[in-house]
Amino acid sequence: MSQDPLKPEFWKEYARKGKEPADSRFLSPDFWDRLSESYDELEEDPFYQQMVEEVISAMRQRGALSPEARVFDVCCGPGNYAVRFAPHVKEVVGLDVSPKMLALFEERMKEAGFNNYRLIKADWFSYEPEERFDTVFVSMSPILHDLDSVDRLLGLAERFLVLVHWAGVRENLLQQRLVREVLGMEMRWKKAGIIVPFNYLYTLGYPGDLRFFCGYWRRKRPVEKELEHLLWRLEGQGVEVSSAQREKFLALLQKEADPYGNVVSQTRVRIGMVMVEVGGPCARQGPPETSSKP
Ligand SMILES: C[S@@+](CC[C@H](N)C(=O)[O-])C[C@H]1O[C@@H](n2cnc3c(N)ncnc32)[C@H](O)[C@@H]1O
């Protein structure tokens, strides 16, 4: 293993070692189809909305979103970003493995009256690209745990690569307490997140603008929905829950619920954004040198 953190191999090895067997579960379309049922709740949270708006605004300021730009939103989910890209760009192409996420994406675009989009239903890991894009964007996807994916994303980006990902904090005190009580274990969250692709890109010669968003996601939802979300998160971590344990979770959540059967749950999050101008003067392959000779 390379011992030198200024070498890309160091970060490749670091990322490989951090991979857990449970990570493969994130690749199943069914796993993501289930998340799609509650994903729109995020849009009701003011901190989340503000974060998304700030990402869009930073991208516009740098020129990553412009009327001529074609943008590739990889692992686009239900289009929370894409629907905000659409009014500022020529075309948005969304790729996702989950049919339900893509159906929501399409619904939102149609509702908003945009038709400058295309959808690709594919698993990123087997997708064979036939085109390049001005801006390549990925947000909150497990593909970012894999630095070979970052190589492929870079290869598709003509001007900008923008990554949004967890940045080490994802803390839901209610979920943590319930998991401790029912399963006698701690809810794990050990991922280094965005800082790994940031360092990797830096060592490749692409220093990115790095920015963090810290705040709380607050969601109010019926007990059953909160339970499904908790079980989904545990499944993602490779934790099996028996039906007796499920019943215990349900009983505890019912105790937390308000008279209307809703549970308020709050997650403290830190999320990072890295924006790389692939062909800019800072990048490895900057513009050609001009000669001072006449
Ligand atoms: C947490 S959601 C993020 C959605 C969206 N990018 C956003 O930030 O709102 C992760 C998305 O990645 C998709 N995904 C996960 N692994 C994938 C893969 N291997 N290929 C394509 N899509 C994948 C899921 O279906 C899901 O829609």
The ligand as a Tripos MOL2 file, in Angstrom:
@<TRIPOS>MOLECULE
LIG
   27    29     1     0     0
SMALL
NO_CHARGES

@<TRIPOS>ATOM
      1 C1        -29.9480    8.6770   -1.3920 C.3       1 LIG1
      2 S1        -30.5560    8.6110   -3.0280 S.3       1 LIG1
      3 C2        -29.9700   10.1830   -3.6700 C.3       1 LIG1
      4 C3        -30.8390   10.6910   -4.7930 C.3       1 LIG1
      5 C4        -30.4350   12.0640   -5.3580 C.3       1 LIG1
      6 N1        -29.1280   12.0240   -5.9720 N.3       1 LIG1
      7 C5        -30.4860   13.1250   -4.2920 C.2       1 LIG1
      8 O1        -29.4390   13.5610   -3.7920 O.co2     1 LIG1
      9 O2        -31.6160   13.5060   -3.9030 O.co2     1 LIG1
     10 C6        -29.4330    7.4930   -3.8220 C.3       1 LIG1
     11 C7        -29.8810    7.1420   -5.2330 C.3       1 LIG1
     12 O3        -28.8160    6.3950   -5.8410 O.3       1 LIG1
     13 C8        -29.4050    5.3770   -6.6300 C.3       1 LIG1
     14 N2        -28.3930    4.3170   -6.8080 N.ar      1 LIG1
     15 C9        -27.7430    3.6480   -5.8310 C.ar      1 LIG1
     16 N3        -26.8560    2.7790   -6.3630 N.ar      1 LIG1
     17 C10       -26.9600    2.9030   -7.7090 C.ar      1 LIG1
     18 C11       -26.3080    2.2910   -8.8160 C.ar      1 LIG1
     19 N4        -25.3850    1.3570   -8.6430 N.pl3     1 LIG1
     20 N5        -26.6450    2.6700  -10.0690 N.ar      1 LIG1
     21 C12       -27.5900    3.6220  -10.2700 C.ar      1 LIG1
     22 N6        -28.2600    4.2220   -9.2640 N.ar      1 LIG1
     23 C13       -27.9510    3.8800   -7.9940 C.ar      1 LIG1
     24 C14       -30.6130    4.9490   -5.8450 C.3       1 LIG1
     25 O4        -31.5630    4.2680   -6.6180 O.3       1 LIG1
     26 C15       -31.1170    6.2660   -5.2920 C.3       1 LIG1
     27 O5        -32.0720    6.8470   -6.1410 O.3       1 LIG1
@<TRIPOS>BOND
     1     1     2 1
     2     2     3 1
     3     2    10 1
     4     3     4 1
     5     4     5 1
     6     5     6 1
     7     5     7 1
     8     7     8 2
     9     7     9 1
    10    10    11 1
    11    11    12 1
    12    11    26 1
    13    12    13 1
    14    13    14 1
    15    13    24 1
    16    14    15 ar
    17    14    23 ar
    18    15    16 ar
    19    16    17 ar
    20    17    18 ar
    21    17    23 ar
    22    18    19 1
    23    18    20 ar
    24    20    21 ar
    25    21    22 ar
    26    22    23 ar
    27    24    25 1
    28    24    26 1
    29    26    27 1
@<TRIPOS>SUBSTRUCTURE
     1 LIG1         1 GROUP 0 **** ****
